[in-house]
Amino acid sequence: MIIPGRLRALVVDDNAYARAISASGLKKLGVGEVVEADGGAAAILELLGAPFDLMLMDWYMPDVSGAGVMTVLRDPKLGAASRTPVILMTAYASRDNIARARELGVNEVLVKPFTTDQLGIALSRVLGEAARAAGDDSVFL
């Protein structure tokens, strides 16, 4: 059972405004705790700490790209963190970028700019997938 108020999300973007908008949207949707990281390297450090229920991440970042973060994140050596659902947010939603993101394990793609409603739909999809993978069909959103 997933209860949004208990969810912990990581928002990763090198743009402070994009992070703030994304974090605000997640909170409006009921996510209880939102942690922000200003780049891929900071995201990896956060992921090595306490677990997250989902991650919302930009694709193009100057230090470690979204592709780099996904390569680290999906390594089974990371344990439970390797199964963290990821929503990619990008202004560059070319077929190649989306295909590469999917190959690396991104669960959902949101094209920037996006609305809180669009974020809610993506959130519902990834949390539903995560619950089904864990054998829990009762998702509360």
C-alpha angles and dihedrals in degrees: 000000000000118000112191095216089063095047121117117206134186118212114198122189134129089220111083093204092052090049092050093048092047093047091048091051092050091050091049087054091054104262106154103209127025120186119193128213122188096212148356096279092052089047092054090051090050091048090054089058125054118350125264128212091215144352129219109199142178118230101216114055127151101232107037117358126225087258090056092049091049092051090056095038097052093050106115089221086076089069117204092359089067089069095054109133112242129205110194117211117197142155088207103068098163118156090250094052093047092046091050091047092051091048089055093051106265108159101202138008126217120189115222127270096043134165128239087250091056090047089051092053091050091046091051091051097050094043090048090051091048092050092049091048089053091048094250113125095176106092117167115204 
